[in-house]
Amino acid sequence: MYAVVITGSIATGKSTVSAYIQQLGYPLLDTDVLARVVVEPGHQGLAQLVERFGPEILQADGQLDRAALGEMLFGNPAVQAEVNAILHPLIAEEVQRGLARLEAAGEPLVFIDVPLYYETKADFPGDEVWVVYTPEAMQLERLIERNHLTEAQARSRMASQLSIEVKRTYADVVIDNSGSLTQTYQQVDEQIQRIQT
C-alpha cells in the first residue's frame, strides 16, 4: 500500500484537493476529523485534557467545551504545546489504525490529510508528501475573502503557520492551486497516474 500525505497552509486549497481525491474514490484519512474523535467522551484524549485543565473544559453533557478550551489556548503558545503533546500522539495512533484497516482491505493507494504536517512534526507515515500551494499574495486575498477578515487578521493567521513558500521547498510534490480548478485537478490526476504506473 502506498500512502500520500497531503498538506498546505490556510486558504491554499488543501481541502479542495482532498475533496477531489475522495470524489475519485480513493480512501482519505482526515486528521481534522480524527482530532475530533480523540476528544469524544470516553476517549483517552478527553480524559487527559480534563486531568490537565480541569472539569471546566466540559459541557454539562460531558462533551468537550471547545469554546472554553479555545479561550485557554488563544495567544498562549505554552498551553497550545501542552494540548498538542496530549492529542497528536493519539491522532497518530488513529491514523495508524486507519492505515492498517485499509491495508487489510487491500487498498493500493491511500491519502492522509494533515493540515499542519510540518508544524506539528507528527509521526505520520507517508511514502511522499504533497503540498497544495498558492503564492502568499493569493493566499492572503483568498483568506480575507473566505473568512471575512481584515488584512491584519489574515496576516496574523498566516503567520501562525510555517510559510507556504517554505513548505513547498520540503514537498515531494507541489500541487499548484493558483490557476483554475481544472488545472489543479489535472495535476492531481497526473500524480496519481505516476504513482500507479
Backbone as JSON, one array per atom type, in Angstrom:
{
  "sequence": "MYAVVITGSIATGKSTVSAYIQQLGYPLLDTDVLARVVVEPGHQGLAQLVERFGPEILQADGQLDRAALGEMLFGNPAVQAEVNAILHPLIAEEVQRGLARLEAAGEPLVFIDVPLYYETKADFPGDEVWVVYTPEAMQLERLIERNHLTEAQARSRMASQLSIEVKRTYADVVIDNSGSLTQTYQQVDEQIQRIQT",
  "N": [[0.84, -1.19, 0.0], [0.51, 2.22, -0.82], [1.12, 5.34, 0.62], [0.08, 8.69, 0.71], [0.8, 11.83, 2.0], [-1.1, 14.73, 2.37], [-0.74, 18.18, 2.5], [-0.69, 21.7, 3.35], [-1.31, 25.19, 3.56], [-3.29, 27.56, 5.43], [-6.05, 28.46, 3.49], [-4.89, 27.72, 1.02], [-5.93, 25.73, -0.5], [-5.96, 23.01, 0.16], [-8.1, 21.49, 1.17], [-9.8, 21.44, -1.01], [-8.35, 19.86, -2.82], [-8.23, 17.47, -1.35], [-10.97, 16.83, -1.23], [-11.48, 16.36, -3.92], [-9.89, 14.1, -4.38], [-11.28, 12.26, -2.83], [-13.66, 12.25, -4.28], [-12.77, 10.93, -6.51], [-12.67, 8.44, -5.52], [-10.72, 7.43, -3.84], [-9.42, 6.27, -0.69], [-9.3, 8.43, 2.16], [-7.72, 9.59, 4.98], [-8.6, 11.86, 7.35], [-7.04, 14.06, 9.37], [-8.12, 16.17, 10.82], [-10.73, 15.37, 11.29], [-10.19, 13.06, 12.78], [-9.02, 14.26, 14.97], [-11.21, 15.28, 16.27], [-12.45, 12.94, 17.01], [-10.73, 11.85, 18.99], [-11.26, 13.37, 21.21], [-13.74, 12.78, 22.1], [-16.33, 11.89, 24.49], [-15.34, 9.39, 26.83], [-13.06, 8.77, 25.52], [-9.49, 8.55, 25.57], [-8.1, 10.94, 25.02], [-9.81, 13.08, 25.75], [-10.07, 12.53, 28.47], [-7.42, 12.94, 29.34], [-7.11, 15.67, 28.8], [-8.97, 16.79, 30.56], [-7.88, 15.97, 32.96], [-5.59, 17.54, 32.96], [-6.49, 20.24, 32.57], [-8.79, 20.55, 34.02], [-12.32, 20.18, 35.05], [-13.73, 22.31, 34.03], [-13.49, 22.54, 31.31], [-15.41, 21.02, 30.23], [-18.7, 20.45, 28.89], [-22.08, 20.44, 30.16], [-23.14, 17.99, 29.38], [-20.97, 16.35, 29.28], [-19.43, 16.49, 27.03], [-16.6, 17.87, 25.23], [-15.99, 21.25, 25.87], [-15.46, 23.27, 23.48], [-15.17, 26.01, 23.13], [-14.43, 26.92, 25.66], [-11.96, 25.62, 26.0], [-10.67, 26.73, 23.84], [-10.46, 29.4, 24.64], [-8.5, 29.2, 26.61], [-6.38, 28.4, 25.04], [-5.96, 30.48, 23.27], [-3.63, 32.74, 22.08], [-1.67, 31.68, 23.7], [1.05, 30.1, 23.57], [2.38, 28.14, 25.13], [0.36, 26.64, 26.39], [-0.94, 25.73, 24.11], [1.08, 24.07, 23.11], [1.09, 22.11, 25.11], [-1.47, 20.96, 24.82], [-1.23, 20.0, 22.22], [0.8, 18.12, 22.65], [-0.56, 16.23, 24.09], [-2.67, 15.44, 22.35], [-1.67, 14.95, 19.69], [-0.09, 12.48, 19.55], [-2.17, 10.65, 19.97], [-3.84, 11.12, 17.8], [-2.1, 10.34, 15.79], [-1.98, 7.6, 16.38], [-4.6, 6.88, 15.71], [-4.5, 7.33, 12.96], [-2.63, 5.36, 12.25], [-4.13, 3.08, 12.9], [-6.22, 3.37, 11.06], [-4.8, 3.16, 8.64], [-3.85, 0.53, 8.84], [-6.25, -0.85, 8.73], [-7.12, -0.17, 6.14], [-5.06, -1.25, 4.62], [-5.4, -3.94, 5.18], [-7.77, -4.27, 3.88], [-6.94, -4.28, 1.35], [-6.38, -1.97, -0.09], [-4.67, -0.16, -2.56], [-3.69, 2.45, -2.73], [-3.61, 5.2, -0.63], [-4.6, 8.26, 1.06], [-3.54, 10.8, 3.33], [-4.76, 13.44, 5.06], [-3.21, 16.09, 6.42], [-3.29, 18.96, 7.96], [-1.39, 20.62, 9.41], [1.16, 19.49, 8.92], [4.01, 19.97, 8.74], [4.34, 21.77, 10.81], [3.6, 20.42, 13.18], [5.28, 18.29, 13.26], [4.52, 15.71, 13.51], [4.36, 12.14, 13.7], [3.48, 10.92, 11.09], [3.04, 8.32, 8.92], [4.15, 8.24, 5.61], [4.61, 7.75, 2.13], [5.21, 9.73, 0.38], [5.04, 13.36, 0.27], [2.6, 15.71, -0.53], [2.35, 19.11, -1.22], [-0.1, 21.51, -1.23], [-0.24, 24.37, -3.02], [-0.37, 27.94, -3.12], [0.67, 31.18, -4.22], [1.81, 33.5, -1.7], [0.56, 36.06, -1.74], [-1.84, 35.56, -3.1], [-2.9, 33.67, -1.38], [-3.35, 35.27, 0.89], [-5.29, 37.05, -0.13], [-7.4, 35.24, -0.74], [-7.95, 34.25, 1.82], [-8.82, 36.53, 3.25], [-11.15, 37.07, 1.81], [-12.62, 34.63, 2.04], [-12.92, 34.2, 4.85], [-13.83, 36.59, 5.73], [-12.09, 38.6, 6.83], [-9.98, 41.22, 8.19], [-7.06, 42.64, 6.62], [-4.93, 42.61, 8.43], [-5.79, 40.72, 10.33], [-5.88, 38.43, 8.75], [-3.2, 38.2, 7.96], [-2.08, 37.7, 10.44], [-3.12, 35.16, 11.04], [-1.94, 33.68, 9.0], [0.71, 33.98, 9.72], [0.88, 32.38, 11.93], [1.39, 29.9, 11.03], [3.83, 27.84, 9.35], [5.48, 29.34, 6.61], [4.01, 29.07, 3.39], [5.72, 29.18, 1.26], [8.06, 28.15, 2.27], [7.19, 25.59, 2.96], [6.7, 24.49, 0.43], [9.25, 23.99, -0.49], [9.96, 21.79, 0.95], [8.41, 19.78, -0.02], [7.61, 16.65, -1.65], [6.05, 16.63, -3.85], [4.57, 19.35, -5.51], [1.43, 20.72, -5.66], [0.12, 23.01, -7.64], [-2.13, 25.4, -6.92], [-2.93, 27.81, -7.98], [-4.11, 28.42, -10.33], [-6.87, 27.53, -12.45], [-9.58, 25.4, -11.24], [-9.75, 23.15, -12.82], [-7.15, 22.95, -13.79], [-5.8, 22.42, -11.4], [-6.96, 19.94, -10.67], [-6.09, 18.43, -12.81], [-3.34, 18.24, -12.33], [-3.38, 16.66, -10.02], [-4.5, 14.3, -11.05], [-2.43, 13.58, -12.81], [-0.34, 13.06, -11.02], [-1.37, 10.9, -9.54], [-1.56, 9.03, -11.55], [1.16, 8.75, -12.14], [2.06, 7.52, -9.77], [0.75, 5.12, -9.92], [1.78, 3.83, -12.11]],
  "CA": [[0.0, 0.0, 0.0], [1.27, 3.47, -0.94], [0.42, 6.39, 1.37], [0.47, 10.06, 0.36], [0.37, 12.88, 2.93], [-1.45, 16.0, 1.72], [-0.72, 19.29, 3.43], [-0.71, 23.02, 2.72], [-1.49, 26.21, 4.6], [-4.63, 28.11, 5.45], [-6.54, 29.07, 2.24], [-4.13, 27.38, -0.2], [-6.72, 24.8, -1.3], [-5.75, 21.61, 0.53], [-9.41, 20.82, 1.3], [-10.29, 21.25, -2.39], [-7.63, 18.7, -3.37], [-8.68, 16.29, -0.6], [-12.34, 16.52, -1.65], [-11.38, 15.79, -5.28], [-9.35, 12.74, -4.23], [-12.39, 11.42, -2.36], [-14.58, 12.1, -5.42], [-12.18, 9.92, -7.4], [-12.9, 7.13, -4.89], [-9.58, 6.97, -3.04], [-9.62, 6.48, 0.75], [-8.57, 9.55, 2.72], [-7.8, 9.75, 6.43], [-8.56, 13.3, 7.62], [-6.62, 14.21, 10.77], [-9.05, 17.1, 11.5], [-11.85, 14.53, 11.75], [-9.66, 12.19, 13.84], [-8.79, 15.11, 16.15], [-12.5, 15.37, 16.98], [-12.72, 11.6, 17.57], [-9.94, 11.56, 20.2], [-11.74, 14.14, 22.36], [-15.11, 12.39, 22.41], [-16.46, 11.28, 25.82], [-14.91, 8.0, 26.91], [-11.77, 8.61, 24.85], [-8.31, 8.9, 26.35], [-7.73, 12.34, 24.78], [-10.65, 13.95, 26.59], [-9.7, 12.26, 29.87], [-6.13, 13.6, 29.62], [-7.32, 17.13, 28.8], [-9.67, 17.13, 31.81], [-6.9, 15.79, 34.03], [-4.64, 18.64, 32.91], [-7.09, 21.58, 32.6], [-9.92, 20.6, 34.94], [-13.65, 19.9, 34.5], [-14.34, 23.5, 33.41], [-13.46, 22.44, 29.85], [-16.5, 20.12, 29.83], [-20.09, 20.92, 28.9], [-22.92, 19.7, 31.12], [-23.38, 16.62, 28.89], [-19.72, 15.59, 29.27], [-18.68, 16.77, 25.8], [-15.59, 18.93, 25.33], [-16.43, 22.62, 25.6], [-14.4, 23.78, 22.6], [-15.0, 27.45, 23.35], [-13.67, 27.09, 26.92], [-10.57, 25.23, 25.74], [-10.16, 27.73, 22.91], [-10.1, 30.59, 25.43], [-7.22, 28.9, 27.27], [-5.35, 28.26, 24.01], [-5.77, 31.69, 22.47], [-2.48, 33.57, 22.4], [-0.85, 31.06, 24.74], [1.8, 29.0, 22.92], [2.74, 27.06, 26.08], [-0.84, 25.79, 26.54], [-1.11, 25.07, 22.8], [2.07, 22.99, 23.04], [0.64, 21.04, 26.01], [-2.62, 20.29, 24.19], [-0.69, 19.24, 21.08], [1.56, 16.97, 23.18], [-1.56, 15.23, 24.51], [-3.54, 14.96, 21.27], [-1.03, 14.5, 18.45], [0.21, 11.04, 19.53], [-3.43, 9.9, 19.87], [-4.28, 11.25, 16.41], [-1.19, 9.48, 15.01], [-2.43, 6.22, 16.6], [-5.83, 6.69, 14.91], [-4.05, 7.23, 11.58], [-2.03, 4.02, 12.11], [-5.25, 2.11, 12.89], [-6.91, 3.52, 9.78], [-3.93, 2.61, 7.59], [-3.84, -0.93, 8.98], [-7.57, -1.31, 8.26], [-7.16, -0.01, 4.67], [-4.12, -2.23, 4.04], [-6.05, -5.26, 5.29], [-8.85, -4.3, 2.88], [-6.31, -4.4, 0.03], [-6.31, -0.68, -0.81], [-3.29, 0.04, -3.05], [-3.27, 3.86, -2.62], [-4.4, 5.95, 0.36], [-4.16, 9.62, 1.31], [-3.7, 11.28, 4.71], [-4.86, 14.9, 5.07], [-2.6, 16.6, 7.65], [-3.15, 20.4, 7.74], [-0.17, 21.21, 9.97], [2.15, 18.4, 8.87], [5.38, 20.43, 9.05], [4.35, 22.47, 12.1], [3.47, 19.5, 14.33], [6.34, 17.27, 13.19], [3.91, 14.46, 13.98], [4.91, 10.96, 13.06], [2.51, 10.32, 10.17], [3.78, 7.59, 7.9], [3.74, 8.51, 4.23], [5.68, 7.47, 1.17], [5.58, 11.03, -0.16], [4.23, 14.48, 0.77], [2.15, 16.7, -1.5], [1.99, 20.41, -0.66], [-1.01, 22.28, -2.07], [0.44, 25.67, -2.98], [-0.7, 29.17, -3.86], [1.57, 32.24, -3.76], [1.32, 34.12, -0.46], [-0.34, 37.18, -2.04], [-3.13, 34.96, -3.42], [-3.35, 33.06, -0.12], [-3.87, 36.37, 1.71], [-6.52, 37.51, -0.78], [-8.44, 34.2, -0.55], [-8.27, 34.15, 3.25], [-9.62, 37.72, 3.58], [-12.46, 36.9, 1.18], [-13.31, 33.44, 2.56], [-13.22, 34.29, 6.28], [-14.28, 37.97, 6.01], [-11.12, 39.14, 7.78], [-9.17, 42.37, 7.78], [-5.74, 42.18, 6.16], [-4.11, 42.35, 9.62], [-6.25, 39.44, 10.91], [-5.48, 37.36, 7.83], [-1.73, 38.06, 8.07], [-1.81, 37.09, 11.75], [-3.39, 33.71, 10.92], [-0.91, 33.09, 8.14], [1.98, 33.99, 10.46], [0.87, 31.32, 12.95], [1.81, 28.68, 10.35], [5.05, 27.93, 8.55], [5.19, 29.93, 5.31], [3.77, 28.13, 2.28], [6.92, 29.21, 0.41], [9.0, 27.21, 2.91], [6.62, 24.23, 2.84], [6.84, 23.96, -0.94], [10.63, 23.5, -0.68], [10.06, 20.48, 1.62], [7.48, 18.84, -0.63], [7.99, 15.72, -2.72], [5.23, 17.07, -4.99], [3.83, 20.6, -5.3], [0.22, 20.88, -6.46], [-0.06, 24.46, -7.74], [-3.56, 25.7, -6.93], [-3.11, 29.23, -8.26], [-4.86, 28.55, -11.58], [-8.27, 27.08, -12.4], [-9.8, 24.1, -10.6], [-9.43, 22.12, -13.83], [-5.67, 22.81, -13.8], [-5.43, 21.75, -10.14], [-7.38, 18.53, -10.78], [-5.22, 17.77, -13.81], [-2.07, 17.91, -11.65], [-3.67, 15.53, -9.12], [-4.65, 13.13, -11.93], [-1.1, 13.21, -13.32], [0.45, 12.48, -9.91], [-1.93, 9.58, -9.23], [-1.15, 8.17, -12.67], [2.6, 8.48, -11.96], [2.22, 6.56, -8.68], [0.15, 3.82, -10.28], [2.43, 3.16, -13.24]],
  "C": [[0.87, 1.25, 0.0], [0.46, 4.58, -0.28], [0.99, 7.77, 1.02], [-0.08, 11.02, 1.42], [0.07, 14.14, 2.12], [-1.45, 17.08, 2.78], [-0.73, 20.6, 2.64], [-0.7, 24.05, 3.81], [-2.9, 26.74, 4.48], [-4.92, 28.82, 4.1], [-5.67, 28.81, 1.01], [-4.86, 26.34, -1.05], [-6.54, 23.33, -1.0], [-7.08, 20.85, 0.59], [-10.03, 20.54, -0.06], [-9.66, 20.01, -3.0], [-8.09, 17.42, -2.67], [-10.09, 15.86, -1.04], [-12.33, 15.87, -3.04], [-10.88, 14.35, -5.22], [-10.44, 11.78, -3.76], [-13.42, 11.2, -3.47], [-14.09, 11.02, -6.38], [-12.3, 8.5, -6.81], [-11.74, 6.59, -4.08], [-9.86, 7.21, -1.56], [-8.74, 7.61, 1.26], [-8.81, 9.6, 4.22], [-7.59, 11.23, 6.74], [-8.23, 13.51, 9.1], [-7.46, 15.24, 11.52], [-10.24, 16.33, 12.07], [-11.38, 13.66, 12.92], [-9.38, 12.98, 15.12], [-10.07, 15.29, 16.95], [-12.83, 14.04, 17.66], [-12.0, 11.42, 18.91], [-10.35, 12.4, 21.41], [-13.22, 13.88, 22.64], [-15.17, 11.79, 23.81], [-16.08, 9.8, 25.8], [-13.56, 7.77, 26.24], [-10.65, 9.17, 25.72], [-7.93, 10.39, 26.22], [-8.5, 13.3, 25.66], [-10.28, 13.77, 28.05], [-8.4, 12.98, 30.24], [-6.26, 15.12, 29.66], [-7.99, 17.57, 30.11], [-8.72, 17.02, 33.0], [-5.95, 17.0, 34.11], [-5.31, 20.01, 33.17], [-8.33, 21.7, 33.48], [-11.27, 20.45, 34.25], [-14.32, 21.12, 33.85], [-14.25, 23.48, 31.88], [-14.53, 21.47, 29.33], [-17.83, 20.86, 29.82], [-20.86, 20.05, 29.9], [-23.13, 18.24, 30.7], [-22.1, 15.79, 28.8], [-18.89, 15.76, 28.01], [-17.64, 17.85, 26.07], [-16.23, 20.27, 25.01], [-15.31, 23.3, 24.81], [-14.12, 25.26, 22.83], [-14.15, 27.7, 24.6], [-12.21, 26.73, 26.71], [-9.91, 26.25, 24.82], [-9.7, 28.99, 23.61], [-8.73, 30.4, 26.09], [-6.07, 28.89, 26.25], [-4.97, 29.59, 23.38], [-4.59, 32.53, 22.97], [-1.57, 33.0, 23.47], [-0.1, 29.85, 24.17], [2.14, 27.85, 23.85], [1.58, 26.1, 26.26], [-1.1, 25.04, 25.23], [-0.17, 23.88, 22.68], [1.66, 21.81, 23.92], [-0.51, 20.24, 25.39], [-2.14, 19.44, 23.01], [0.05, 17.99, 21.55], [0.62, 15.85, 23.64], [-2.23, 14.6, 23.29], [-2.82, 14.38, 20.06], [-0.65, 13.01, 18.46], [-1.05, 10.18, 19.38], [-3.97, 9.95, 18.44], [-3.41, 10.36, 15.52], [-1.57, 8.01, 15.16], [-3.67, 5.91, 15.76], [-5.47, 6.54, 13.43], [-3.47, 5.83, 11.32], [-3.12, 2.95, 12.03], [-5.98, 2.14, 11.55], [-6.11, 2.93, 8.63], [-3.91, 1.08, 7.63], [-5.14, -1.53, 8.43], [-7.63, -1.27, 6.72], [-6.22, -1.0, 3.98], [-4.73, -3.62, 4.07], [-7.16, -5.4, 4.25], [-8.29, -4.33, 1.45], [-6.26, -3.11, -0.77], [-4.87, -0.44, -1.28], [-2.76, 1.46, -2.81], [-4.19, 4.58, -1.65], [-3.78, 7.33, 0.58], [-4.43, 9.99, 2.76], [-3.66, 12.81, 4.66], [-4.36, 15.4, 6.43], [-2.34, 18.1, 7.49], [-1.82, 20.98, 8.21], [0.97, 20.19, 10.03], [3.54, 18.87, 9.3], [5.45, 21.13, 10.4], [4.37, 21.49, 13.28], [4.61, 18.49, 14.4], [5.83, 15.92, 13.71], [4.41, 13.3, 13.13], [3.84, 10.28, 12.2], [3.26, 9.62, 9.05], [3.24, 7.94, 6.51], [4.92, 8.22, 3.32], [6.13, 8.75, 0.46], [4.62, 12.09, 0.37], [3.9, 15.43, -0.37], [1.83, 17.99, -0.74], [1.1, 21.12, -1.68], [-0.63, 23.75, -1.9], [-0.34, 26.76, -3.72], [0.3, 30.23, -3.38], [0.96, 32.98, -2.57], [0.34, 35.27, -0.7], [-1.75, 36.66, -2.35], [-3.73, 34.3, -2.18], [-4.0, 34.13, 0.77], [-5.22, 36.85, 1.18], [-7.67, 36.53, -0.53], [-8.9, 34.12, 0.91], [-9.15, 35.31, 3.69], [-11.05, 37.53, 3.07], [-13.26, 35.77, 1.83], [-13.78, 33.63, 4.0], [-13.69, 35.68, 6.71], [-13.4, 38.62, 7.07], [-10.54, 40.45, 7.28], [-7.82, 41.82, 7.3], [-4.86, 41.81, 7.35], [-4.48, 41.01, 10.25], [-5.76, 38.27, 10.05], [-3.96, 37.12, 7.92], [-1.34, 37.38, 9.38], [-2.04, 35.58, 11.69], [-2.34, 33.02, 10.06], [0.42, 32.98, 8.89], [2.05, 32.9, 11.53], [1.27, 29.97, 12.36], [3.14, 28.93, 9.64], [4.67, 28.47, 7.17], [5.01, 28.87, 4.24], [4.97, 28.08, 1.33], [7.99, 28.26, 0.95], [8.49, 25.77, 2.71], [6.84, 23.65, 1.45], [8.25, 23.43, -1.19], [10.82, 22.13, -0.02], [9.3, 19.38, 0.88], [8.16, 17.87, -1.58], [7.29, 16.14, -4.01], [4.55, 18.37, -4.6], [2.63, 20.6, -6.24], [-0.07, 22.38, -6.48], [-1.54, 24.78, -7.94], [-3.83, 27.17, -7.23], [-3.87, 29.48, -9.57], [-6.31, 28.13, -11.41], [-8.36, 25.75, -11.66], [-9.42, 22.98, -11.55], [-7.92, 21.87, -13.86], [-5.18, 22.09, -12.54], [-5.75, 20.26, -10.23], [-6.48, 17.77, -11.75], [-3.88, 17.36, -13.18], [-2.25, 16.7, -10.72], [-3.76, 14.24, -9.95], [-3.28, 12.63, -12.41], [-0.25, 12.54, -12.24], [-0.05, 11.08, -9.55], [-1.5, 8.58, -10.31], [0.33, 7.77, -12.53], [2.8, 7.41, -10.89], [1.79, 5.16, -9.13], [0.83, 3.13, -11.45], [3.79, 2.6, -12.85]]
}
